[in-house]
């Protein structure tokens, strides 16, 4: 299993203010490796097999736990507090993050081939499944200190 977190899109805020207001998003890609014993031309058989159902159940469970862990920040703000503490320690001119990441959805489970895992195996086989969850609408505000907009 591998979980990768990477930056999603950013967008500006259209509300007028004396500073910069941005919304950030992140993507979380989860990869689970299978045993690689099912050839590509037997995906249908693989999908209905007991092994696959167990793999799908494990993936769906992990997706649920990741989704809850990150989305939970909308209630308790643990992640936002940590991020703002880092910004304060680095003396960034910022009010900080004011709105947490919110779960926005995920794709369908996808099969991953040997190429996804950089495998040297030459036969075409399914090597695992992947899915990417999207979180967004995390707002950060940076206020300008002087009339020229420079801090």
Secondary structure, 3 states (H helix, E strand, C coil): CEEEEEEEEEEECCCCCCEEEEEEEEEEEEEEECCCCCEHHHHHHHHHCHHHHHHHHHHHHHHHHHHHHHHCHHHHCHHHHHHHHHHHHCCCCCCEEEECCEEEEECCCEEEECCCCCCCCCCCEEEEEEEEEEEEEEEEEEECCCCCCCC
